[in-house]
Amino acid sequence: MSTPDVIEPIDPTMAPSGPGCADCEVATPKGWWFHLRRCAACGHVGCCDSSPSQHARGHAAGTGHPIVRSFEPGEEWFYDFTSDTTYAGGPELASPQHHPEDQSAPGPADRVPTDWVRHLHR
């Protein structure tokens, strides 16, 4: 993992779209996620590549916003989908920095199937 001199495109003023995957929340039926990623350009919160729906990657492909930051407590790394590069750090983004600490992972707890491990992408 490295730390780049400049990471683009990032808008540090954009707040996250919410505490969970924005796309899973509006799906019918509502989805669930393993871990969350936050778009560094617009704040859209999506689910990770291990999650069943992989909404963060879909958002990056659909919008041209290639940089995400982990939205997990205690994680500050960035990832670039176009170069498949993980960066140890980058600019401070608008708060909050992660989903609520009492929110389960996977989550939300009431929508996670009992056999959730079987549904993960590897």
NORGIZI-V603820 format. One record per residue. RES is the residue in three letters. PHI is phi as a letter, one per 30 degrees, with the letter a starting at -180 (none if undefined). Layout:
res=RES phi=PHI
res=RES phi=PHI
This chain:
res=MET phi=none
res=SER phi=b
res=THR phi=c
res=PRO phi=d
res=ASP phi=d
res=VAL phi=b
res=ILE phi=c
res=GLU phi=b
res=PRO phi=d
res=ILE phi=b
res=ASP phi=c
res=PRO phi=d
res=THR phi=d
res=MET phi=d
res=ALA phi=d
res=PRO phi=d
res=SER phi=d
res=GLY phi=l
res=PRO phi=d
res=GLY phi=b
res=CYS phi=d
res=ALA phi=e
res=ASP phi=d
res=CYS phi=d
res=GLU phi=d
res=VAL phi=c
res=ALA phi=d
res=THR phi=b
res=PRO phi=d
res=LYS phi=d
res=GLY phi=c
res=TRP phi=b
res=TRP phi=b
res=PHE phi=d
res=HIS phi=b
res=LEU phi=c
res=ARG phi=b
res=ARG phi=c
res=CYS phi=d
res=ALA phi=d
res=ALA phi=c
res=CYS phi=b
res=GLY phi=i
res=HIS phi=e
res=VAL phi=c
res=GLY phi=b
res=CYS phi=d
res=CYS phi=d
res=ASP phi=d
res=SER phi=d
res=SER phi=d
res=PRO phi=e
res=SER phi=c
res=GLN phi=h
res=HIS phi=d
res=ALA phi=d
res=ARG phi=d
res=GLY phi=d
res=HIS phi=d
res=ALA phi=e
res=ALA phi=d
res=GLY phi=d
res=THR phi=c
res=GLY phi=i
res=HIS phi=c
res=PRO phi=d
res=ILE phi=c
res=VAL phi=b
res=ARG phi=b
res=SER phi=e
res=PHE phi=c
res=GLU phi=c
res=PRO phi=e
res=GLY phi=i
res=GLU phi=c
res=GLU phi=b
res=TRP phi=d
res=PHE phi=c
res=TYR phi=b
res=ASP phi=c
res=PHE phi=d
res=THR phi=d
res=SER phi=c
res=ASP phi=h
res=THR phi=c
res=THR phi=c
res=TYR phi=c
res=ALA phi=d
res=GLY phi=a
res=GLY phi=l
res=PRO phi=d
res=GLU phi=d
res=LEU phi=c
res=ALA phi=e
res=SER phi=d
res=PRO phi=d
res=GLN phi=d
res=HIS phi=a
res=HIS phi=d
res=PRO phi=e
res=GLU phi=d
res=ASP phi=d
res=GLN phi=d
res=SER phi=d
res=ALA phi=b
res=PRO phi=d
res=GLY phi=a
res=PRO phi=d
res=ALA phi=e
res=ASP phi=d
res=ARG phi=c
res=VAL phi=d
res=PRO phi=d
res=THR phi=d
res=ASP phi=c
res=TRP phi=e
res=VAL phi=d
res=ARG phi=d
res=HIS phi=c
res=LEU phi=d
res=HIS phi=d
res=ARG phi=c
